[in-house]
Every structure is written in C-alpha cells, then in structure tokens.
C-alpha cells in the first residue's frame, strides 16, 4: 500500500442509511452516492458510519458499499439504544439511564438487562451488516444540566456506570462486532454540548482519577475494542489542546497510563468544538499526532487524507506512526472478518448478508419482551387518578410538547401518544419546546400534557425551556392540568416534583418510542373505559 492508501484506511466517513440521494436528510454532512462511491472505491476509506433509514435499507446499502470496497469496511453506527434507535424495524431499547434506575433497587436484574441489551444490539447489528457498535457510553452523568450525555449514560455514579457498561460489553462480545467506550476521558460533567462549542473540565487529576476514569479502566479490562475521544479541554492535563487532539491525553494517558492498545477513534471531526477552532486539515493532523487511529466523520475525506500525507512528507508525522494505526485497524478488521487477511482483496459474499431473512432476525419476541420489562421496571407513577370527564371535543386537549417538531420519528397519527388520547376525546395540539407560541399560550381546556424531553447531540438542552416550564406551572395553577406524562429525562420530572399536586396523576418514562408511550398511557387510562 502507498501512503495515501494507508491513511485512507484511518478515515471513517458518514453516509445516509437511505439508498437514494433524494432521501438524504443531512446534505451538509452526508455525501451523494457518486461522492461516497469515489471515497470508498477510489480513495479506499476504511469505513462508514451511518444514520437514518430502515434496517432493510441499511442492509442493502451495506451490500452496495462492500461491492465498491477493495478492503472490507468498518461499518459503524451510534446504536447506544439498540439498532432500532437509528434504523427503523429493529429493536429500540430505552436509554441506558433506565437500566441505571432499576439498579437502584435490583443491581443484578439491571446487569442482566444491560448484558441482554448488548447481546441483542450486537446480534441485530450483525444481521444487517454492521460490525462496529459505537457504544457503550461510559461517561458518568453527574451534571443534571448536561445537554448531550444525560440519559445516554449508564448512571450518575462511577460504580454503577462501571458495572452496567461492563455488562453491556460482555453481552455484545457474544458476536463478531467491535464495541466502543466513549467519550474519553469523560463527558459527563459538562453543561456545554461539544457539537456546538468546546466544554472545559476544570477538575483536578485526583478527581478525574476517582470519578471519570474508572469506567474506562473497567471497559478496557472487559476487552472493549475501541475508545472514542472527547472534544473536551482538560487544563490539568493539557491547557492548550482538547483531548481528541492532545498527545498528552491520548498517548500519555490512554495509551501509556491506562495501557489501552486497541483502536482510538476521534469523536466526529465535524463537531463545532473542533471544526470551528482548527479546521479540518489541521485537526486531522493533530488527531494523528495525538495518537488517534480512526479519524471519524471528516467533512471531506480527501482533505483529511491529503493533509495527513502532507504532514508525513514534511516530517511532522512519521510513516511508522501511520503503520502503527494500520496494524490496529487490521487487527480490528480480522476480528469482524475472520476469514479475511490483509492483502486479500476478495470480499466473500457473507460479508454482505441477504436482506430477505431480516424479518426473522430483527425485533424478535425476546427482544421486545426485554424492552417492555425495562420500561415497566423503570417507570415512575405518582399523584392521583385520572377521572372520567364528560366527553366534549372542545373540552379535552392532548397537548404534546417536543424538542424539535420537525424531528420526531417516534410520533405519528398511529403512535400511542396521539392515537390513545384521541379515543378518549382528546384533541391534539403539538408544540415545540422552542416555539414562540409558548409565550402567548392560552388554555381554558382540561389538558393531558405529554412532554418529550431528553438530552441528545445537537439537542441544545436536556430540559424544558423557561417558557415550557412556565406553561406547566400555569396549567397547574389554573387547575386545567388533568394528567402529565414525561418521556425522556428524569431531570425534567425533578423540575416539577414539588409543584405537582397530589390529586394530579403523573407518569415518568425514560423511553420515548411507541412501546414506551403505550405502557405509560395504558397506566394513565387504566381505570377508564373507551366509549366511542
């Protein structure tokens, strides 16, 4: 391999899980098919990370990509909550914090759930052709204002995150997939989303060693295949460069002090914390200098490859440094492609599994039962009972508040949050957490309020806006709030726990998917009969 081909293997690009260009949802980040084919076939990038589409779409998409590739690809996705979180039709689990809630009263059961979640996620990933699970999140979410980690974490304490993350890894290891501990050295105590800006972790070395680092120790001891770096500034370790670009942190701390010799993957290089400060070319070079093996989601693969090659030509990076990463990449690829050897360009057919039998391999009964059990065991119910009201289409309202009204794949006319209240005479009103309508909201109707609020990348906030909080309090004061369901972040419930009147029923559920909606609403309406 020449230098450019070696460097290309270090690059994992983003692509839509949909098949056609006109289905691309994020054109700023997801290339059209012609460019993607060029990157895979001509440049020889090492892998692809996917977002969007159905499980069947993605399986077909992967077959297409493998047919273009000369060297088998690393095929990744942020499936922290199961394959169905990203790709419709597969199993969608509640967020890890739901399992952490169960652990408060039954640690053994929670560990079993985490292990089963890891196993089912890996089994379904393999079924559609994925081989790299960018999970588990091993950040300790000890900051309630964290807008990006939040309920993606396996808990708020170091010990719990260690135990549950290790169980998830153990479950996934039953299948030929790679696992990932992220985001090193710990993104849990931030109030800034690194997708937008650079968070600063001001803690001492001792605090980091006691709180943030142990889950990474545990994940490495459990045999995790890769560690993802965080775009964080940690002055006690490096006052100039964020962790992703810091040799002191990636090589000095992760490689040398923690003894990790697997794949180090950057967090996405398109994220604001890096892209806005360093630019793609310089960030790519700095990440390799720091010790990264995989450069994830550069906006332009060719720019990244050329910039790293130029750095080698200029003597800034040695070619032996590139070879070190290449050896780790070969080791990872031979794990997920056990009959392939470096230098063998032929990709056997089984690397691209057929799509016709996916119905038998995805969202099976055991998986769905596990999802339901986790939801039921982690749900919180309080307040009074929902009492029958005189049915009047102008009297009852189902007020659904979401974070982004244009990005709610878990809602539709057919989903329980909409369909079940409709059977009881509730008229739907859908509103956005950031809508100006919250400022001038008027009521005068009995209201079932359903809040879909959680931490997510690019989510801006993991809680209600002030206007949203004021709305809830207004409904409480006026006596118009008939019932409240919160789906997502437990921190949203804590905003109102002291405000909730004892006679008003409320339900909190970590999941937002249709299964979560059905369980919550069936509990709320359990004493009512539908009369159509």
Secondary structure, DSSP 4 states (H G I P E B T S, - for coil): --HHHHHHTTEEEEEESSSSGGG-S-TTTS--HHHHHIIIIII--SEEEEESSBHHHHHHHHHHHHHH-SSPPEEEE--TT-GGGTSBTS--PPPHHHHHHHHTT-HHHHHHHHHHHHHHHHHHHHHHT--EE---B------TT-SSSGGGSS-SSHHHHHHHHHHHHHHHTTSS-B-EEEEET--TT-SS-TTTS-EE----HHHIIIIISHHHHHHHHTT-SEEEE--EEBTTTBSSS-GGG-HIIIIIIIIIIS---SEEEPSPTTSHHHHHHHHHHHHHHHHHHHT-SBEE--S-HHHHHHHHHHHHHTTSS-HHHHHHHHHHHHHHHHHHSTT--TT-----GGGS--STTGGGTSS-HHHHHHHHHHHHHH-EEES--PPP----TTTEEEEEEES-TT--TT--TTSHHHHHHHHTTPEEEEEETT-GGGGG----SEEEEEEEE---TT-S-SS--HHHHHHHHHHHHHT-EEEEEEEE-HHHHHTTTTT--TTSEEEEES--SHHHHHHHHHHHTTT-----
